[in-house]
């Protein structure tokens, strides 16, 4: 997938199949369109690897978690 140059630790597909969110080993969250696999947003949200991600049913909220505190 274009735009991913680190190890993927978690990912989720939105309920409507339009978006993919990826959490990597650096703490970055990356949001892609599913159809074109186009990177649309990057956010550094954790100090370490992201162990879980989820997209809300309306695609307005992305939740992420890590096990490193």
C-alpha positions in Angstrom: 0.0 0.0 0.0 1.4 3.4 -1.0 2.3 5.6 1.9 3.2 2.8 4.3 7.0 2.5 5.0 6.8 1.2 8.6 5.4 -2.0 10.1 1.6 -2.2 10.2 0.4 -3.1 13.7 -3.4 -2.7 13.2 -5.9 -1.8 10.6 -9.7 -1.5 10.2 -12.1 -1.1 7.3 -15.0 1.3 7.6 -18.5 -0.3 7.6 -19.3 1.2 4.2 -16.0 0.0 2.8 -14.9 3.5 1.8 -12.0 3.9 4.2 -9.1 2.0 5.7 -7.3 3.2 8.8 -3.8 1.8 9.6 -1.9 2.0 12.9 1.9 1.5 12.6 4.8 0.7 14.8 5.8 4.4 15.1 2.5 5.6 16.6 1.2 7.1 13.3 -2.4 6.7 12.2 -2.9 6.7 8.5 -6.2 7.1 6.7 -6.7 5.8 3.1 -9.5 5.6 0.6 -10.3 2.0 -0.1 -11.0 2.2 -3.8 -8.0 4.2 -4.9 -5.7 3.4 -1.9 -5.1 7.1 -1.7 -3.5 8.4 1.6 -5.8 11.2 2.8 -4.6 11.9 6.4 -1.7 11.2 8.7 -1.7 11.8 12.4 1.0 11.0 15.1 -1.3 9.9 18.0 0.8 7.5 20.1 4.4 7.4 21.4 4.7 3.7 20.4 3.1 1.0 18.2 -0.7 1.2 17.8 -2.2 -2.1 18.7 -5.9 -1.5 17.8 -7.9 0.9 15.5 -11.6 1.3 14.8 -13.7 3.6 12.6 -17.1 4.6 13.9 -20.2 3.6 11.9 -20.6 7.1 10.5 -16.9 7.5 9.6 -16.6 10.6 11.8 -14.5 9.1 14.6 -11.4 7.0 14.6 -10.4 5.3 17.8 -6.9 3.9 18.5 -5.1 2.2 21.4 -1.7 1.0 22.4 -0.5 -1.4 25.1 2.4 0.7 26.1 0.7 3.3 28.2 
